[in-house]
Amino acid sequence: MLEIENHEYESAILIGVITQEQDEEKLNEYMDELEFLAFTAGASVKKRFSQKMSKPNPKTFIGSGKMEEVAGYIKSRDIDTVIFDDELSPAQQRNIEKLLEVKIIDRTYLILDIFAQRAQTSYARTQVELAQYEYLLPRLVGLWTHLERQKGGIGMRGPGETEIETDRRIVRDRITLLKGKLKKIDKQMATQRGNRGKLVRVALVGYTNVGKSTLMNVVSKSDVFAENKLFATLDTTVRKVVVGNLPFLLTDTVGFIRKLPTQLVESFKSTLDEVRESDLLLHVVDISHESFEDHIASVNKILDEIDAIDKPTIMVFNKIDQYTPVDYDETDLMIERGMEHYTLDELKKTWMSRSGDDVLFISALEKKNMKAFRKKVYDKVREIHVSRFPYNAFLYPDISEEE
């Protein structure tokens, strides 16, 4: 459990299910991530509950016996919030609220709430507000009476806090208004992207909290906000970077996550246009995370959804300073050797070596292997630039691995 000293943090419990599609090991991974999400939003997780089921209960997500166990724990420990690892249907949420009589939120709205905290610009706030309203629209029945009992906190930021009396018609009007506002801003941003000239565009993509912003700061010598929390960066940041004597544009984008709410993918479409319109992707991976392969798959899935999966890509395995392999006993036949048991040198010889030369291992925080990183990025950007302007080739000669 994440230790939190601040007494103002809400006390919360987490609930997930083990199903045919999601075994216990996978659930534990998701619950670890959910706890980090809860911590980022401002909650102290006191306990986790899980239940093995063929599929979630359509009325209450978990079974009646487990629900009684949860209710007993809530009363005995004065719990503020119950967070479910999967998105609840409107009916499930209403039924659970009646049984537990505390604030009930799911993974989707927890992520939306964190985005509401992190949004700094008017554009980002508009995107998040639209996603929140689209999530809330089918949940209006019974939701406002539930909110009237709450004093604020997680899930209460944004529209839920001030629109308790809102009916469906007003919410739909608000959604239409926000979509119109975003469309107007999207046109402005498209014009801005078009006005950047012919500089090669490079975009940092990756799972949330893999170190993209830290890498951005090192490469561009800028001061982009970076923190060891999920979704530390929400607003897209673009910097002009020069490696050797070759200038290009480097974009830091919002981090991706498993089970990313569809409302966010849709409302952040213009932000993701920065990725779609880039010439080169730097796919940053936290190699110290035991589920980094799942993270890669999740990012690739979203890249595929936005038609950016086929772009030239350099895989950047970050945080090598934090990578520690799990001890593996070859005599124990009960344990299958997984990626987490490989040393860093052994990892480099796996499928990563078959990915060609476009694979790097660095530590942005400790600035390890940054010479090789700059050399690789320079070569790729130069290749793209020269393909457009062959007569400029002599201006940008091959460089050695230099700082």
C-alpha positions in Angstrom: 0.0 0.0 0.0 1.2 3.5 -0.7 1.9 5.4 2.5 0.3 8.8 2.7 1.0 11.1 5.6 -1.5 13.9 4.7 -4.5 13.4 6.9 -6.7 15.2 4.4 -6.5 12.3 1.8 -9.7 10.4 1.4 -9.8 6.8 2.7 -10.7 4.4 0.0 -11.0 0.7 -0.8 -10.5 -0.9 -4.2 -12.7 -3.7 -5.8 -11.9 -5.9 -8.7 -12.9 -9.3 -10.1 -11.0 -12.3 -11.3 -12.7 -13.6 -14.5 -11.9 -15.9 -17.4 -10.4 -12.9 -19.3 -8.5 -11.6 -16.3 -6.6 -14.0 -14.0 -5.5 -13.2 -10.5 -2.0 -12.1 -11.6 -3.4 -9.7 -14.1 -5.9 -8.3 -11.6 -3.1 -7.6 -9.1 -1.3 -5.6 -11.8 -4.5 -3.6 -12.6 -5.1 -3.1 -8.8 -1.5 -1.8 -8.3 -2.1 0.7 -11.1 -5.6 1.6 -9.7 -4.0 2.3 -6.3 -1.4 4.5 -7.9 -4.3 6.3 -9.7 -6.2 6.7 -6.4 -3.0 8.1 -4.8 -2.6 10.5 -7.7 -6.2 11.7 -7.3 -5.8 12.1 -3.5 -6.8 8.9 -1.8 -5.3 6.6 0.8 -6.2 3.0 -0.1 -6.9 1.0 3.1 -7.9 -2.4 1.6 -8.4 -4.3 -1.6 -11.3 -6.6 -2.3 -11.5 -9.1 -5.1 -13.8 -11.9 -6.1 -13.5 -14.8 -8.6 -16.5 -14.8 -10.9 -17.3 -16.1 -14.4 -18.3 -12.5 -15.2 -19.3 -9.4 -13.1 -22.7 -9.3 -11.6 -24.9 -7.3 -13.9 -26.7 -5.6 -10.9 -24.0 -5.1 -8.3 -20.7 -6.0 -10.1 -19.7 -8.3 -7.2 -21.8 -11.0 -5.5 -24.1 -10.4 -2.5 -21.8 -12.2 0.0 -18.8 -10.1 -1.0 -20.9 -7.0 -1.0 -21.9 -7.7 2.7 -18.2 -8.1 3.5 -17.4 -4.8 1.9 -20.3 -3.0 3.7 -19.1 -4.4 7.0 -15.6 -3.1 6.4 -16.8 0.3 5.3 -18.9 0.8 8.5 -16.1 -0.4 10.8 -13.4 1.8 9.2 -15.3 4.9 8.2 -14.4 4.6 4.5 -15.1 7.6 2.2 -14.9 6.1 -1.3 -15.2 2.8 -3.0 -13.3 2.5 -6.3 -14.1 -0.2 -8.9 -11.4 -1.3 -11.3 -13.8 -1.6 -14.3 -16.3 0.8 -15.6 -19.7 0.4 -13.9 -23.0 0.7 -15.8 -25.3 3.4 -14.6 -27.6 0.8 -13.1 -24.7 -0.9 -11.2 -23.5 2.4 -9.8 -27.0 3.3 -8.5 -27.5 -0.2 -7.0 -24.2 -0.2 -5.3 -24.7 3.3 -3.9 -28.0 2.2 -2.3 -26.2 -0.7 -0.6 -23.0 0.9 0.6 -24.2 4.5 1.1 -20.8 6.0 0.3 -19.2 7.6 -2.8 -18.9 5.0 -5.6 -16.6 5.7 -8.6 -15.0 3.5 -11.2 -11.7 3.4 -13.0 -13.0 5.5 -15.9 -14.2 8.4 -13.8 -11.1 8.2 -11.5 -9.0 8.8 -14.6 -11.3 11.6 -15.7 -11.0 13.2 -12.3 -7.2 13.1 -12.4 -7.4 14.8 -15.9 -9.6 17.5 -14.3 -6.9 18.1 -11.7 -4.1 18.2 -14.2 -5.7 20.3 -16.9 -3.9 23.7 -17.0 -4.9 25.4 -20.2 -8.4 26.4 -21.3 -8.2 23.8 -24.2 -7.3 20.9 -21.9 -10.0 21.9 -19.4 -12.6 22.0 -22.3 -11.5 18.5 -23.4 -11.8 17.1 -19.9 -15.1 18.7 -19.3 -16.6 17.3 -22.5 -15.4 13.8 -21.5 -16.9 14.2 -18.0 -20.3 15.3 -19.4 -20.4 12.4 -21.9 -19.6 10.0 -19.0 -22.2 11.6 -16.7 -25.1 11.9 -19.2 -26.4 8.3 -18.9 -25.8 8.4 -15.1 -27.9 11.5 -14.3 -30.8 9.5 -12.7 -30.0 9.3 -9.0 -26.5 10.8 -9.4 -27.4 14.2 -8.2 -29.0 13.0 -5.0 -25.9 11.0 -4.4 -23.7 14.0 -5.0 -25.8 16.2 -2.6 -24.5 14.0 0.3 -20.9 14.6 -0.6 -18.6 17.3 0.5 -16.2 17.2 -2.4 -13.0 15.4 -3.2 -12.3 12.7 -5.8 -14.9 12.6 -8.5 -16.3 15.9 -7.4 -14.2 18.1 -9.6 -15.6 19.6 -12.8 -19.3 19.5 -13.7 -20.4 17.3 -10.9 -19.6 19.9 -8.3 -21.7 22.8 -9.6 -24.3 21.2 -11.8 -26.3 19.1 -9.3 -29.6 20.4 -10.6 -28.7 19.8 -14.3 -31.1 17.8 -16.4 -30.4 15.8 -19.5 -31.4 18.6 -21.9 -29.0 21.1 -20.4 -26.2 18.5 -20.3 -26.8 17.7 -24.0 -26.7 21.4 -24.8 -23.5 21.8 -22.9 -21.9 18.9 -24.8 -22.9 20.4 -28.1 -21.4 23.8 -27.0 -18.2 22.2 -25.9 -17.8 20.2 -29.1 -18.3 23.4 -31.1 -15.7 25.2 -28.9 -13.2 22.3 -29.4 -13.8 22.3 -33.2 -12.9 26.0 -33.3 -9.8 25.4 -31.2 -8.9 22.4 -33.3 -8.9 24.6 -36.5 -6.6 27.1 -34.7 -4.2 24.3 -33.6 -4.2 22.8 -37.1 -3.2 26.2 -38.5 -0.5 26.5 -35.8 0.9 23.1 -36.8 0.8 24.1 -40.4 2.7 27.3 -39.6 5.7 25.5 -38.1 7.4 25.3 -41.4 9.1 22.3 -42.8 10.9 21.3 -39.6 10.8 17.5 -38.9 8.3 16.7 -36.1 9.2 14.2 -33.4 6.7 13.1 -30.8 7.3 11.4 -27.5 4.7 8.7 -26.8 4.4 6.1 -24.2 2.6 4.8 -21.1 1.9 7.3 -18.3 4.8 7.8 -15.9 7.5 6.4 -18.0 9.7 9.5 -18.0 8.7 11.3 -21.2 8.7 14.8 -19.6 12.1 14.1 -17.9 13.5 13.1 -21.3 11.9 16.2 -22.8 13.7 18.4 -20.3 17.1 16.7 -20.9 16.9 16.9 -24.6 15.4 20.4 -25.0 17.0 21.9 -21.9 13.5 23.1 -21.0 11.5 23.0 -17.8 8.5 20.8 -18.5 6.6 19.7 -15.4 7.7 16.2 -14.4 6.5 14.2 -11.3 6.3 10.6 -10.2 2.6 10.5 -10.5 0.3 9.4 -13.3 -0.6 11.9 -15.9 1.8 14.6 -14.6 1.7 16.0 -18.2 -1.6 16.7 -19.7 -1.1 19.7 -22.0 0.9 19.0 -25.1 4.3 20.8 -25.1 6.3 21.5 -28.2 9.9 22.7 -28.2 12.4 23.5 -30.9 15.4 21.2 -30.4 18.8 21.3 -32.1 21.1 18.2 -32.1 24.4 18.8 -33.8 23.3 21.7 -36.0 20.0 20.1 -37.0 16.8 21.7 -35.7 13.6 19.8 -35.3 10.4 20.0 -33.2 10.0 17.7 -30.2 6.5 17.2 -28.7 5.7 15.8 -25.3 2.2 14.2 -25.3 -0.2 12.9 -22.7 0.6 9.5 -21.4 -1.5 6.5 -22.3 -2.9 3.9 -19.9 -4.6 0.5 -20.0 -8.4 0.8 -20.1 -8.2 4.4 -21.2 -11.7 5.8 -21.3 -13.1 6.1 -24.8 -14.5 9.5 -23.9 -10.9 10.8 -23.4 -9.6 9.3 -26.6 -12.4 11.1 -28.5 -12.2 14.5 -26.7 -8.3 14.5 -26.8 -8.4 13.7 -30.6 -6.7 17.1 -31.5 -4.0 16.6 -28.9 -3.4 13.1 -30.4 -3.1 14.9 -33.8 0.3 16.0 -32.7 1.2 12.3 -32.7 -0.6 11.5 -35.9 1.0 14.3 -37.8 4.6 13.7 -36.5 7.3 12.3 -38.7 9.0 10.2 -36.1 7.9 8.6 -32.8 10.0 8.1 -29.7 8.2 5.3 -27.9 9.4 5.7 -24.3 9.1 2.6 -22.1 9.8 2.2 -18.4 11.9 -0.9 -18.5 12.0 -1.1 -14.7 8.3 -1.8 -14.6 7.4 -5.5 -14.5 4.5 -5.0 -16.9 6.4 -3.0 -19.5 5.5 -5.4 -22.3 1.8 -4.9 -21.5 2.4 -1.1 -21.5 4.0 -1.3 -25.0 0.9 -3.3 -26.2 -1.5 -0.7 -24.7 0.4 2.2 -26.4 0.5 0.4 -29.7 -3.3 -0.3 -29.5 -4.0 3.4 -29.1 -1.5 4.3 -31.8 -3.3 1.9 -34.1 -6.7 3.5 -33.2 -5.4 7.0 -34.3 -3.7 5.6 -37.4 -0.1 6.3 -36.2 1.1 2.7 -35.7 3.1 2.6 -39.0 5.2 5.7 -38.3 9.0 5.4 -38.1 9.6 4.6 -34.4 12.6 4.5 -32.0 12.0 2.3 -29.0 13.5 4.1 -26.0 13.8 1.9 -22.9 14.1 4.4 -20.1 15.0 4.0 -16.3 17.8 1.5 -16.8 19.2 2.9 -13.5 16.1 1.5 -11.7 16.0 -1.9 -13.4 16.6 -4.8 -11.1 15.9 -8.4 -12.3 13.9 -10.6 -10.0 16.0 -13.6 -8.7 15.3 -16.8 -10.6 16.0 -20.3 -9.4 16.4 -22.6 -12.4 16.0 -25.7 -10.2 12.4 -24.6 -9.3 10.3 -26.2 -12.0 7.2 -24.5 -10.6 8.4 -21.0 -11.7 8.4 -20.1 -15.3 11.1 -17.7 -16.2 9.6 -14.4 -17.3 11.0 -11.1 -18.7 11.4 -9.8 -15.1 14.0 -12.5 -14.4 16.4 -11.4 -17.2 19.4 -9.2 -16.6 19.5 -6.0 -18.7 22.1 -7.6 -21.0 19.9 -10.7 -21.5 16.9 -8.5 -22.2 18.7 -6.7 -25.0 19.2 -10.1 -26.7 15.5 -11.0 -26.7 12.9 -9.7 -29.2 14.4 -6.2 -28.6 17.5 -7.2 -30.7 15.3 -8.4 -33.5 13.7 -4.9 -33.6 16.7 -3.7 -35.5 18.9 -0.7 -34.7 16.0 1.5 -33.6 16.3 0.4 -29.9 17.9 2.4 -27.2 18.5 1.9 -23.4 18.9 5.0 -21.4 18.3 6.8 -18.1 16.9 10.2 -18.7 17.1 11.0 -15.0 20.7 10.0 -14.6 21.5 11.0 -18.2 23.0 7.6 -19.0 23.6 6.7 -22.7 22.4 10.1 -23.9 25.2 10.3 -26.4 23.8 7.3 -28.2 20.3 8.7 -27.9 21.2 12.0 -29.5 23.2 10.2 -32.2 20.2 7.9 -33.1 17.7 10.7 -33.1 20.0 12.9 -35.2 20.5 10.2 -37.8 16.7 9.5 -38.1 15.8 13.2 -38.2 18.5 13.8 -40.8 17.3 10.9 -42.9 13.8 12.4 -43.0 15.0 16.0 -43.6 17.3 15.0 -46.5 14.6 12.9 -48.1 12.6 16.2 -48.4 15.5 18.5 -49.1 18.3 16.5 -50.8 20.3 19.7 -51.5 20.6 20.2 -47.7 22.5 17.0 -47.2 25.9 18.7 -47.0 24.6 21.0 -44.3 24.1 18.1 -41.9 27.0 15.7 -42.0 27.1 12.5 -40.0 28.0 13.1 -36.4 29.8 11.0 -33.8 28.1 10.2 -30.5 28.6 13.6 -28.8 26.8 15.5 -26.1 
